[in-house]
């Protein structure tokens, strides 16, 4: 019986220590980018007209680290990104508004909105516009 207890005690201790785990997070979380959803704003991927005028509103809230820079890029027809705006972020939350006039030809436009944190982490959201 002693030998049985000798083997049983470590097994019970191991099972007890791994059965329930405490939620251990270091508190590190990314910045949050949200699109303004008021009437008159574009906030979802959409099919739009050639030379259409769209209004986009962005709110960025910091995560675990302070925000450093905000960027807006566009890519046409899955091509390379082209930088449109680059701003220093000096508030939390940070808000940004942009009026976009779509191209005068059919295709896709993918608009990227990115924020860079002081530790180098980058959070981004994109809108894909199908221009017809």
Backbone torsions as a table, in degrees:
resi	resn	phi	psi	omega
1	UNK	NA	-34.2	179.6
2	UNK	-63.5	-40.9	178.6
3	UNK	-63.5	-38.3	178.7
4	UNK	-62.6	-45.1	178.8
5	UNK	-64.7	-35.5	179.4
6	UNK	-60.5	-38.4	179.6
7	UNK	-86.6	-29.3	-176.0
8	UNK	-73.7	-38.9	-176.6
9	UNK	-61.0	-49.7	178.6
10	UNK	-62.4	-36.7	179.5
11	UNK	-64.6	-44.2	179.5
12	UNK	-64.0	-41.7	179.1
13	UNK	-64.1	-41.7	179.1
14	UNK	-65.2	-44.4	179.6
15	UNK	-64.1	-41.2	-179.0
16	UNK	-66.7	-35.5	-177.1
17	UNK	-78.4	-21.4	-179.3
18	UNK	-107.7	-7.2	-177.3
19	UNK	-67.0	-43.6	178.6
20	UNK	-119.0	126.2	177.2
21	UNK	-114.9	137.7	178.0
22	UNK	-75.9	142.5	178.1
23	UNK	-69.7	103.2	-176.8
24	UNK	-108.0	100.9	174.7
25	UNK	-117.4	149.9	-179.1
26	UNK	-86.3	5.0	178.1
27	UNK	81.2	3.5	-178.8
28	UNK	-83.0	121.1	176.5
29	UNK	-142.8	153.0	-174.1
30	UNK	-74.5	162.7	172.9
31	UNK	-66.1	162.8	-177.9
32	UNK	-119.7	126.3	176.5
33	UNK	-113.1	122.7	178.1
34	UNK	-127.3	145.2	177.8
35	UNK	-90.1	143.1	176.0
36	UNK	-71.2	130.9	-174.2
37	UNK	-110.2	15.5	177.9
38	UNK	-64.4	162.0	175.4
39	UNK	-58.9	135.4	179.3
40	UNK	95.8	-6.5	179.7
41	UNK	-108.1	145.1	174.9
42	UNK	-94.2	126.4	-177.9
43	UNK	-138.1	-0.5	178.5
44	UNK	-127.6	157.2	170.6
45	UNK	-57.3	138.8	-172.6
46	UNK	-154.4	162.5	170.5
47	UNK	-99.9	125.9	-174.4
48	UNK	-129.6	171.3	-178.4
49	UNK	-84.6	158.4	172.1
50	UNK	-61.4	137.3	180.0
51	UNK	57.5	32.4	178.5
52	UNK	-78.3	148.9	177.2
53	UNK	-104.1	121.2	-177.9
54	UNK	-122.4	146.9	176.9
55	UNK	-113.2	129.4	-179.4
56	UNK	-124.7	128.5	176.7
57	UNK	-119.0	136.5	-176.5
58	UNK	-126.7	139.9	168.7
59	UNK	-124.0	129.3	179.3
60	UNK	-116.6	126.9	175.9
61	UNK	-113.7	138.3	-177.2
62	UNK	-68.5	152.3	174.3
63	UNK	-94.8	-129.6	-179.6
64	UNK	-74.1	-25.5	-176.4
65	UNK	-116.7	157.3	178.4
66	UNK	-66.3	151.4	178.7
67	UNK	-83.9	146.7	-178.2
68	UNK	-116.7	-56.5	-173.7
69	UNK	-139.7	152.9	178.1
70	UNK	-124.5	136.7	-176.7
71	UNK	-130.7	147.1	172.3
72	UNK	-125.9	125.5	177.8
73	UNK	-126.1	157.4	173.7
74	UNK	-133.3	145.0	174.7
75	UNK	-127.9	129.3	-179.8
76	UNK	-100.2	129.3	175.8
77	UNK	50.1	47.3	178.6
78	UNK	62.2	22.4	177.2
79	UNK	-82.3	-169.6	-179.6
80	UNK	-70.3	155.3	177.9
81	UNK	-71.9	141.0	176.8
82	UNK	-119.8	123.8	-178.0
83	UNK	-69.1	129.7	178.8
84	UNK	-108.1	-39.9	-178.2
85	UNK	-144.0	148.4	175.7
86	UNK	-146.0	119.3	-175.2
87	UNK	-131.8	146.7	171.3
88	UNK	-80.5	135.5	179.5
89	UNK	-94.3	124.4	-178.5
90	UNK	-127.6	17.9	178.6
91	UNK	-149.8	160.8	174.4
92	UNK	-139.8	113.9	3.5
93	UNK	-76.0	159.2	178.2
94	UNK	-106.7	132.0	178.7
95	UNK	-117.6	148.8	-177.7
96	UNK	-145.3	136.7	177.3
97	UNK	-125.7	139.8	179.4
98	UNK	-141.9	137.2	171.0
99	UNK	-101.3	122.8	-178.4
100	UNK	-110.6	130.4	171.7
101	UNK	-109.5	115.9	-177.0
102	UNK	-66.3	161.3	-177.6
103	UNK	-61.4	167.9	179.0
104	UNK	-97.0	26.4	174.9
105	UNK	-144.8	155.9	-179.6
106	UNK	-71.0	151.4	178.7
107	UNK	153.4	-161.9	177.6
108	UNK	-117.9	146.2	173.3
109	UNK	-125.8	125.3	176.5
110	UNK	-113.7	116.2	-178.7
111	UNK	-99.5	122.8	-178.8
112	UNK	-106.0	132.3	176.3
113	UNK	-120.2	118.0	-172.5
114	UNK	-129.7	146.4	174.1
115	UNK	-127.8	138.1	-178.4
116	UNK	-108.3	129.0	178.4
117	UNK	-92.9	164.2	-178.6
118	UNK	-58.8	-28.0	-179.8
119	UNK	-87.2	3.4	177.5
120	UNK	96.3	-9.1	177.5
121	UNK	-66.8	144.0	180.0
122	UNK	-124.2	131.1	175.0
123	UNK	-115.5	137.6	-178.7
124	UNK	-143.1	152.6	174.2
125	UNK	-133.0	150.8	-179.2
126	UNK	-134.4	151.4	171.3
127	UNK	-119.8	130.5	177.0
128	UNK	-106.9	122.2	-179.7
129	UNK	-111.5	123.7	174.0
130	UNK	-94.2	113.8	-175.1
131	UNK	-95.6	124.0	-179.6
132	UNK	-131.1	NA	NA
